[in-house]
Amino acid sequence: MTIQNNALPTARKPLDLRRFLDDWVMLLAAIGIFVLCTLMIDNFLSPLNMRGLGLAISTTGIAACTMLYCLASGHFDLSVGSVIACAGVVAAVVMRDTNSVFLG
């Protein structure tokens, strides 16, 4: 008993520039900006400056990661209006439960 494989080999798709740019344009832009800043700004690659850049973007990165997690789950809407309304409700509940305006 033999098994015959009649599947045809699939041809590789040619490189599509539009798809490549859709996938990699943000990374290429970030690398380009980093290289441009390295060439134009003295001491850009110094450890002190890299530490400062890391500290400056860390809070934005943390917020972006949490928003990505919430939005990817599909159960949350983190638009500005929703966040403001939620903050108001949380403040009202805290003020009601603690009888303190300063905590709310």
C-alpha positions in Angstrom: 0.0 0.0 0.0 1.5 3.3 -1.1 0.4 6.8 -0.5 0.7 9.3 -3.4 1.1 12.9 -2.8 -0.5 14.9 -5.6 0.0 18.3 -4.1 1.6 20.8 -6.4 4.4 23.0 -4.9 3.3 26.5 -4.3 5.2 29.3 -5.9 6.7 32.1 -3.8 4.8 35.3 -4.0 6.9 38.2 -5.4 7.9 40.9 -3.0 5.0 43.4 -2.8 6.3 46.9 -1.9 2.9 48.1 -0.6 2.6 45.1 1.8 6.2 45.5 2.9 5.7 49.2 3.7 2.4 48.4 5.5 4.3 45.9 7.7 7.6 47.8 8.3 7.1 51.5 7.7 6.9 52.5 11.4 10.0 50.6 12.4 11.9 52.1 9.4 10.7 55.6 10.3 11.9 55.1 14.0 15.3 53.9 12.8 15.6 56.8 10.4 14.7 59.3 13.1 17.2 57.7 15.5 20.0 57.8 12.8 19.2 61.4 11.9 19.3 62.5 15.6 22.6 60.6 16.0 24.1 62.5 13.1 22.7 65.9 14.0 22.9 66.1 17.8 26.2 66.0 19.7 26.3 63.3 22.5 23.0 61.8 21.4 24.3 58.3 22.1 25.7 59.2 25.5 24.6 56.9 28.4 23.2 59.9 30.2 21.0 61.0 27.2 19.9 57.4 26.6 18.8 57.1 30.3 16.9 60.4 30.0 15.1 59.3 26.8 14.2 56.0 28.5 12.8 57.7 31.5 10.9 60.2 29.4 9.2 57.6 27.2 8.6 55.0 29.8 5.3 56.4 31.1 3.9 56.8 27.6 5.0 53.3 26.8 3.3 51.9 29.9 0.1 53.7 29.0 0.3 52.6 25.4 0.8 48.9 26.4 -2.2 48.9 28.8 -4.4 50.6 26.2 -3.3 48.0 23.6 -4.1 45.2 26.0 -7.6 46.6 26.7 -8.4 47.4 23.1 -7.1 44.1 21.8 -9.4 42.2 24.2 -12.3 44.0 22.5 -14.3 44.8 25.7 -13.1 48.3 26.4 -13.4 51.7 24.8 -10.6 54.0 25.9 -11.6 57.1 24.0 -11.1 60.4 25.8 -14.8 60.9 26.5 -15.1 57.4 28.1 -12.1 57.9 30.3 -13.4 61.3 31.5 -16.8 59.9 32.3 -15.3 56.9 34.1 -13.0 59.2 36.1 -16.0 61.3 37.1 -18.0 58.2 38.2 -15.0 56.8 40.2 -14.5 60.2 41.9 -18.2 60.4 42.8 -18.2 56.9 44.3 -15.1 57.6 46.3 -16.5 60.9 47.7 -19.8 59.2 48.6 -18.2 56.2 50.3 -15.4 58.1 52.2 -17.2 61.4 52.8 -14.0 63.1 51.7 -13.7 65.6 48.9 -9.9 65.3 48.9 -9.8 61.6 48.2 -12.3 61.9 45.3 
